[in-house]
């Protein structure tokens, strides 16, 4: 009996002594395979100046990425935005490979890169995707952050999952908050749980203690599906304005009992695909069968709520969503086709990348459309510009035109203080966008061009003087072209050497 017990105990000892060695070997192999799929990205970007839109500067930066199925490198859009030259380097190697941007979504801050040289993928096992992580789920963030040149791995947990503003685009989408250390250079790196990608490192709150954000795997998979036809359609916007229904008096006014929740539709953008489907004063109560709370949130998991656009973002452009509404105190069901992005409805479009800004110089007066890039670039007139950025397009106004600045000369004396000045009329006529403004400037027959804002303040340009002095002014300020490349195509342009 004692001998049998001794044999059993010895066998158990050897079993447990040897088992961790086998498990550790498997773990090490798995970790090495994971590391083989992590890359460092070297980017040289051409950064346009929106204050001096004819000029730009060069900037070098690094980021991180992960090799996924198909040999693509998944990373952030902001890592490769405005890129002029890209190189990537695999873990454990010193060779850099030239890469190209295959697809990009600046909305979702995601990009796919491709390396043509076939040896780049030798021995790599692409990473696969997991599911949207749970709160308190353990994650490992891989990348090449500041502080060293080799691969870094930081461990943390998921703190919360909810809608959050994406710094790159300025739009709000689902995001995963984590407490793992995230630093510059980590951008684009994968966050893994159980060896699978559950998010892509996106941004960090700089003045916080370890608050970082991931683009969740659901957003990544939406982007990849979207790009399968070779074109990025983006994430849809319903094109409606809504108001919370938490106030008791408002609820009584619209005849809502305690069992009904939702949001009041107070505006429908004229160009929205829902125009004619919904009406102002409709109450939106559910989307795809999911109840909308009075604060505008929906339950996407048990006891977890986020913005109701969660179920809009789950669809690809062109698909339909089912909406439950109450109209004139009667419940109804309607279908809405998703056709619009935020840029289709905003008066000031979302942040622009991968293109030079549009501008036009006339006698030293510099004109440009108002963009969020421009607002970010200056503190001048910020209150009014921010107000304009909060507005939607109308049938008669799709873009704001700015007198960006006035280049000092003898014909513009007294106007030097005009800058970041919105223009509403040219010679008494309104215009829809910058293109129409540009055409009207070209077509003026009178001697004087009268520009006016909505307060009646005027700037007057003598057309003959402006044309006579144009070349001299451009040369003085070392400006090669009087208009951006998009306006030069198919039109006669004035250069700095013009007389």
PyMOL commands that set and color helices and strands:
alter all, ss='L'
color gray80, all
select helices_A, chain A and resi 2-36+77-80+118-121+217-229+248-253+310-313+342-344+372-377+382-389+434-443+463-476+485-488
alter helices_A, ss='H'
color red, helices_A
select strands_A, chain A and resi 38-48+56-67+73-75+83-90+97-105+110-115+138-143+152-165+172-178+190-193+196-204+212-216+240-244+263-268+283-287+290-291+297-301+304-307+320-327+330-337+360-362+365-369+401-406+421-423+425-426+448-452+458-462
alter strands_A, ss='S'
color yellow, strands_A
deselect
rebuild
show_as cartoon
